[in-house]
């Protein structure tokens, strides 16, 4: 096979898949890395072989592979890290690089995957960078409507649904519906949690400000 001329001697694990995501080439180094022989994987969907997962344990390799979709549209795919399954059931971390050679050379549309094992220091460094990026990323502010913010402000002032309804010129049932929607949008389970979240994200006026309602029914 043409690919053998290029990849049979490389120390990187290299395999190729067709447009259906099935393995059509498997070099000796990926055999050594993952334990599966070429005979075991040829014609098998690569997601069933690799069982790739990200740092959170979520599957990267699926039947409808995002990477495969990007490759079909010839979008550029940057290298990425994931853990893959060894034949013995253990998992190891690899960096995955993608190549898509000219069909005039290969004679068919194939995607070439290059696997390089990640050493523990590399992995810890990358995980630390991911953690730092997550910590520095601004927390997403929940999107509430103007009416929901008004209801939330009255909740923070300690008013009951009936009292808030009188202030807003609404029915108590409507206010309760707004309260239920507020809890769902904020991802909390109680009024106290909702109010705490509101103060944290500055969704309602400061209690010391003139805009904050007086706590009367």
Steps between C-alpha positions, in 0.01 A plus 500: 500500500617853421467612863737224607778665304465812713391378842613141555829611660383807694494485879169690505181297510331557164170373368267603219123489468269520200200730460289265714749527785621142461867412540679435169861524619670422834876532534727291728551787746127543571483122543774527763332801661146362530551125481262437208642335190416621152293188440283578805412855400481515119144584396399586859368854578785680673278630783436139603874438520624818667210581735651849535407720798581857600628623838148498645439137399261594221528303175694663218478202265141439395310364205431858388851631549542877504856465369382278214231753407758778491730289286223418255451872451876543479507734798831533676523287817757586765667224699322406822553283808285208612526174689464182294440138590778241484407146405558390862231746619733764643493856372782726386523863395602592148522807283317454171608669177294480181611489137283479191716419196421590141274238343714521185776337705298251705231423242226531763383736772665397824587677822828422672524516880836531674510397868781613729499383864490777760745460786372574850677837524351613171156389611523676837619817329210494254247429774641792702459729197141383454427567866653846485300585189177382664574701815571818305197466273216732604204319652201517267228732628155337486263675261180618671223712354426845644188363671691208649756739644219704656351188658844393619552841660175464696605149603826646633298763692314217675159553339264211452365412156169669588672817621728513195197444277324802651807717446540387141131498408512127422318195628675291769500201263686703238759604757542138613555399137768768470660369819505147362659623176759699694606194702533296180704765318734551793536127553405518869239331716390761754419869531803548727732354236336714233552818702864409574557438129331831416734695729805313368417589139358845586165416345311713751564840667712529812277482811644835616407675176184705443400260221457214746134462608396551859408169666131564545202314360 
